[in-house]
Amino acid sequence: MDCEQIVKELRALAGTKDRTRQNQLGIKPTTTEHLGITIPNLRELAGQLRQQAADSHEVALQLWEQPILEARFVASMAADPDRMTVKLMNRWVKDFDSWALCDQTCNNLFVYTSDAWSRPTAWAPKSSEYIRRAGFVMISCLAVHDKRAANEKFVEFFPIIRKYATDDRNFVKKAVNWSIRGIGKRNYALNQIAIMLAEELLEFDSKTANWIARDALSELRNPRIQKRLKN
């Protein structure tokens, strides 16, 4: 199975109905073709690629170069995280043209790389909406996937959370909010620290920071969340 075959399969799976539904969710890529294929179908195709290709990582690299959103989704699902370099990750992140591609690539691939922990502080300062989003999405992904990480490693991200909590761009502020909630749902100690951070953001003279804080607090203080973390 090669890149050409995957692209052919993708075009066969394309659907106007799914594309319209995804557009309604804000998936509107600006530089890539949007075919409209569900994530389960893409995961199935990526699984076939990993099983059948002689070097699925190499095919994934070729797929990323295709100006098709779903080809890049499959690339993020089939690439080998152990063979991803910082240089390559930095190049891919510049291609993000939708929140969906950003989130899928971080969650499927980047979070499993050896350089995952360095990416939030590297990407958050970038001015690009999707690169900055990627920095905070990485925090959320690490909170879920890196089960052994010490609490202190997440607290080290608080300075960039504070610094960019006033960025009112939709896909940035939602990612900052997500990162606080992700940290705060990891364990009870981090929950209490994340609540303190959110309370601090409530004092900012910024509608965006205040919204981020209120939304995070509503979840982090939820009785069900508190009960789960205390048990």
C-alpha positions as CSV (number, residue, x, y, z in Angstrom):
1,M,0.0,0.0,0.0
2,D,1.5,3.3,-1.1
3,C,0.6,7.0,-1.0
4,E,-1.2,6.9,-4.3
5,Q,-3.4,4.0,-3.2
6,I,-4.3,5.8,0.0
7,V,-5.2,9.0,-1.8
8,K,-7.4,6.9,-4.2
9,E,-9.1,5.3,-1.2
10,L,-9.7,8.6,0.4
11,R,-11.4,10.0,-2.6
12,A,-13.6,7.0,-2.8
13,L,-14.6,7.6,0.9
14,A,-15.3,11.3,0.4
15,G,-18.8,12.4,1.3
16,T,-20.7,15.7,1.0
17,K,-22.8,14.9,4.1
18,D,-19.8,14.4,6.4
19,R,-18.0,17.4,5.0
20,T,-21.0,19.6,5.7
21,R,-21.3,18.2,9.2
22,Q,-17.6,18.8,9.8
23,N,-17.9,22.4,8.5
24,Q,-20.6,23.0,11.0
25,L,-18.1,22.0,13.7
26,G,-15.7,24.6,12.5
27,I,-13.5,22.3,10.4
28,K,-12.8,24.6,7.5
29,P,-9.3,24.1,6.2
30,T,-7.9,27.1,4.3
31,T,-5.0,25.5,2.4
32,T,-6.0,21.9,2.0
33,E,-8.8,20.1,0.2
34,H,-11.5,18.8,2.5
35,L,-13.0,15.5,1.4
36,G,-15.4,14.8,4.3
37,I,-14.5,11.5,5.9
38,T,-15.2,10.3,9.4
39,I,-12.4,9.7,11.9
40,P,-13.3,6.0,12.3
41,N,-12.9,5.4,8.6
42,L,-9.6,7.3,8.6
43,R,-8.3,5.2,11.5
44,E,-9.3,2.0,9.7
45,L,-7.4,3.1,6.6
46,A,-4.4,4.1,8.7
47,G,-4.5,0.6,10.3
48,Q,-4.4,-1.0,6.9
49,L,-1.5,1.2,6.0
50,R,0.5,0.1,9.0
51,Q,-0.2,-3.5,8.3
52,Q,0.4,-3.6,4.6
53,A,3.1,-1.0,3.8
54,A,6.7,-2.0,3.8
55,D,7.5,1.3,5.6
56,S,4.3,3.0,6.8
57,H,6.2,5.9,8.2
58,E,7.7,6.8,4.9
59,V,4.2,6.6,3.3
60,A,3.0,8.9,6.1
61,L,5.6,11.5,5.2
62,Q,4.4,11.3,1.6
63,L,0.8,11.6,2.6
64,W,1.5,14.8,4.7
65,E,2.8,16.4,1.5
66,Q,-0.5,15.9,-0.2
67,P,-2.7,19.1,0.0
68,I,-5.6,17.0,1.4
69,L,-6.8,17.4,5.0
70,E,-7.7,13.7,5.3
71,A,-4.3,12.6,3.9
72,R,-2.7,14.5,6.7
73,F,-5.0,12.9,9.2
74,V,-3.9,9.5,8.1
75,A,-0.3,10.6,8.2
76,S,-0.7,11.6,11.8
77,M,-2.2,8.2,12.6
78,A,0.4,6.1,10.7
79,A,3.7,7.9,11.3
80,D,6.2,6.5,13.8
81,P,6.6,8.8,16.8
82,D,10.1,7.4,17.4
83,R,11.2,8.7,13.9
84,M,9.7,12.2,14.3
85,T,12.4,14.9,14.8
86,V,11.8,18.3,16.3
87,K,12.7,19.8,12.8
88,L,10.0,17.7,11.2
89,M,7.4,18.5,13.9
90,N,8.1,22.2,13.5
91,R,7.6,21.9,9.8
92,W,4.3,20.0,10.1
93,V,2.9,22.3,12.7
94,K,3.3,25.2,10.2
95,D,0.9,23.3,7.9
96,F,-1.9,23.3,10.4
97,D,-4.9,25.0,8.8
98,S,-7.8,23.9,11.0
99,W,-8.3,23.0,14.7
100,A,-9.0,19.4,13.7
101,L,-5.7,18.9,12.0
102,C,-3.9,20.5,14.9
103,D,-5.7,18.4,17.6
104,Q,-5.5,15.1,15.7
105,T,-1.8,15.4,14.9
106,C,-0.9,16.3,18.5
107,N,-3.1,13.6,20.0
108,N,-2.3,10.8,17.5
109,L,1.4,11.5,17.1
110,F,3.3,14.4,18.7
111,V,2.4,13.5,22.2
112,Y,4.2,10.2,21.9
113,T,7.4,11.6,20.6
114,S,10.5,12.1,22.8
115,D,10.3,15.8,22.3
116,A,6.7,16.2,23.4
117,W,7.4,18.0,26.6
118,S,9.4,20.7,24.9
119,R,6.7,21.6,22.4
120,P,4.3,23.7,24.6
121,T,6.9,26.3,25.5
122,A,8.3,26.3,22.0
123,W,5.0,26.7,20.2
124,A,2.9,28.8,22.5
125,P,4.9,32.0,21.9
126,K,4.4,31.7,18.1
127,S,2.0,34.3,16.7
128,S,0.2,31.8,14.4
129,E,-3.2,30.9,15.8
130,Y,-2.9,27.2,15.1
131,I,0.8,26.9,16.2
132,R,0.0,28.6,19.5
133,R,-3.1,26.3,19.8
134,A,-0.8,23.3,19.3
135,G,1.3,24.3,22.2
136,F,-1.7,24.2,24.6
137,V,-3.2,21.2,23.0
138,M,0.1,19.4,23.7
139,I,-0.4,20.2,27.4
140,S,-3.8,18.7,27.3
141,C,-2.6,15.6,25.5
142,L,0.3,15.1,27.9
143,A,-2.1,15.4,30.9
144,V,-4.0,12.4,29.5
145,H,-1.3,10.2,28.0
146,D,1.8,10.6,30.2
147,K,0.6,8.7,33.2
148,R,4.0,8.8,35.0
149,A,4.7,12.5,34.7
150,A,5.2,14.4,38.0
151,N,2.8,17.2,39.0
152,E,5.7,19.7,38.8
153,K,6.1,19.2,35.1
154,F,2.6,20.5,34.5
155,V,3.0,23.4,36.9
156,E,5.9,24.5,34.8
157,F,3.4,25.3,32.1
158,F,1.6,27.8,34.2
159,P,3.6,30.8,33.1
160,I,2.7,30.4,29.4
161,I,-0.9,29.8,30.4
162,R,-1.0,33.1,32.3
163,K,0.8,34.9,29.5
164,Y,-1.5,33.8,26.7
165,A,-4.8,33.6,28.5
166,T,-5.7,37.0,27.1
167,D,-5.4,35.9,23.5
168,D,-9.0,36.3,22.3
169,R,-8.6,34.2,19.1
170,N,-11.2,31.4,19.3
171,F,-9.0,28.4,18.8
172,V,-6.3,29.7,21.1
173,K,-8.6,30.6,24.1
174,K,-10.4,27.3,23.8
175,A,-7.0,25.4,23.9
176,V,-5.8,27.4,26.9
177,N,-9.0,26.5,28.6
178,W,-8.6,22.9,27.7
179,S,-5.1,22.8,29.0
180,I,-6.2,24.1,32.5
181,R,-9.1,21.6,32.6
182,G,-6.8,18.7,31.5
183,I,-4.2,19.5,34.2
184,G,-6.9,19.9,36.8
185,K,-8.6,16.6,36.1
186,R,-5.3,14.6,36.3
187,N,-5.3,14.2,40.1
188,Y,-6.6,16.0,43.2
189,A,-3.4,17.9,43.9
190,L,-3.3,19.3,40.4
191,N,-7.0,20.0,40.6
192,Q,-6.5,22.3,43.5
193,I,-3.5,24.0,41.9
194,A,-5.4,24.4,38.6
195,I,-8.4,25.9,40.5
196,M,-6.0,28.5,42.1
197,L,-4.6,29.3,38.6
198,A,-8.2,29.8,37.2
199,E,-9.1,32.0,40.2
200,E,-6.0,34.1,39.4
201,L,-7.2,34.5,35.8
202,L,-10.5,35.7,37.1
203,E,-8.7,38.8,38.4
204,F,-7.2,39.6,35.0
205,D,-8.6,42.7,33.3
206,S,-9.5,40.5,30.3
207,K,-12.8,39.2,29.1
208,T,-11.0,36.3,27.5
209,A,-9.0,35.3,30.5
210,N,-12.2,35.6,32.6
211,W,-14.1,33.4,30.3
212,I,-11.3,30.8,30.3
213,A,-11.3,30.8,34.1
214,R,-15.1,30.6,34.6
215,D,-15.4,27.7,32.2
216,A,-12.5,25.8,33.7
217,L,-13.8,26.4,37.3
218,S,-17.3,25.1,36.4
219,E,-15.8,21.8,35.4
220,L,-12.9,21.5,38.0
221,R,-15.3,22.2,40.9
222,N,-17.9,19.8,39.6
223,P,-18.9,17.4,42.4
224,R,-18.5,14.4,40.2
225,I,-14.9,15.5,39.3
226,Q,-14.1,16.2,42.9
227,K,-15.4,12.8,44.0
228,R,-13.5,10.9,41.4
229,L,-10.2,12.7,42.2
230,K,-10.5,12.3,45.9
231,N,-11.2,8.5,45.8
